[in-house]
Amino acid sequence: MSPTPTMKAKLGKNVFKPGKEKHIIIRPGFEKDPRLKAALYVCPAGLYSENSKGEVELDIDGCLECGTCRIACGTEVLDWNYPVGGVGVQFRFG
């Protein structure tokens, strides 16, 4: 029996096609907002990180477009939209 693939291995099969514009941005001035810290823990793709200044940074490459960060942080903190057609995540489960 073969071992069950890890979540990281499953996510590694997906393809992410970046668009010209980011579909998620941290609204200017909210980089240190406490509500944004929730994204550090809830994003299933692990796209949020905290820098040495205590600011939350976002790298959208690999975004699953699930909307978890939008729900956890709120629309005041994040500007979140679905990517335009033809870009974003393409799920490949093998």
C-alpha positions in Angstrom: 0.0 0.0 0.0 1.4 3.4 -1.0 1.5 6.2 1.6 -1.2 8.9 1.5 0.2 12.0 -0.2 0.6 15.1 2.1 -1.3 18.3 1.5 1.9 20.0 0.4 2.4 17.2 -2.3 -1.2 17.6 -3.5 -0.9 21.4 -3.7 2.3 21.0 -5.6 0.4 19.5 -8.5 -1.7 22.6 -9.0 -0.7 25.2 -11.6 -0.9 28.9 -10.9 -1.0 31.3 -13.8 -0.4 34.9 -12.6 -2.4 37.7 -14.1 -1.4 41.3 -14.9 -3.0 42.5 -11.7 -3.1 40.9 -8.2 -6.5 39.6 -7.3 -5.8 40.1 -3.5 -4.1 43.1 -2.0 -3.6 44.2 1.6 -5.2 47.6 1.7 -2.5 50.3 2.2 -2.1 51.1 5.9 -3.5 47.8 7.2 -0.2 45.8 7.1 0.0 45.9 10.9 -3.8 45.6 11.5 -4.5 42.8 14.1 -7.3 41.4 11.9 -4.8 40.6 9.2 -2.8 38.3 11.6 -5.6 35.8 11.2 -4.5 35.1 7.6 -1.2 33.8 9.0 -3.0 30.9 10.5 -6.0 30.3 8.2 -4.6 30.4 4.7 -4.4 26.8 3.5 -1.7 27.7 1.0 0.4 29.5 3.6 0.7 32.7 1.4 0.9 35.2 4.3 4.0 35.8 6.4 5.1 38.4 8.9 8.3 40.4 8.3 10.8 41.8 10.8 8.7 45.0 11.2 5.7 43.1 12.3 3.9 43.7 9.0 2.0 41.0 7.2 3.1 40.3 3.7 1.3 38.4 0.9 2.6 36.4 -2.0 -0.4 35.4 -4.1 1.5 32.8 -6.2 -0.2 29.5 -5.3 -3.5 31.1 -4.1 -6.3 28.5 -4.0 -8.9 31.3 -4.4 -10.9 29.8 -1.4 -11.7 33.2 0.2 -10.7 32.0 3.7 -8.5 35.1 4.2 -11.4 37.4 3.1 -13.7 35.9 5.7 -11.1 35.8 8.5 -9.7 39.3 8.0 -12.6 41.2 6.5 -13.1 43.4 3.5 -11.8 46.5 5.2 -8.4 44.9 5.5 -8.2 42.9 2.2 -9.3 43.8 -1.3 -10.2 40.4 -2.6 -11.6 39.5 -6.0 -11.6 36.4 -8.2 -9.0 36.5 -10.9 -10.1 37.2 -14.5 -10.7 34.2 -16.7 -7.7 32.2 -17.8 -5.5 33.1 -14.8 -5.3 31.9 -11.2 -5.2 28.4 -9.9 -5.8 25.3 -12.0 -6.4 22.3 -9.9 -4.5 19.1 -10.8 -5.0 16.2 -8.5 -3.1 13.8 -10.6 
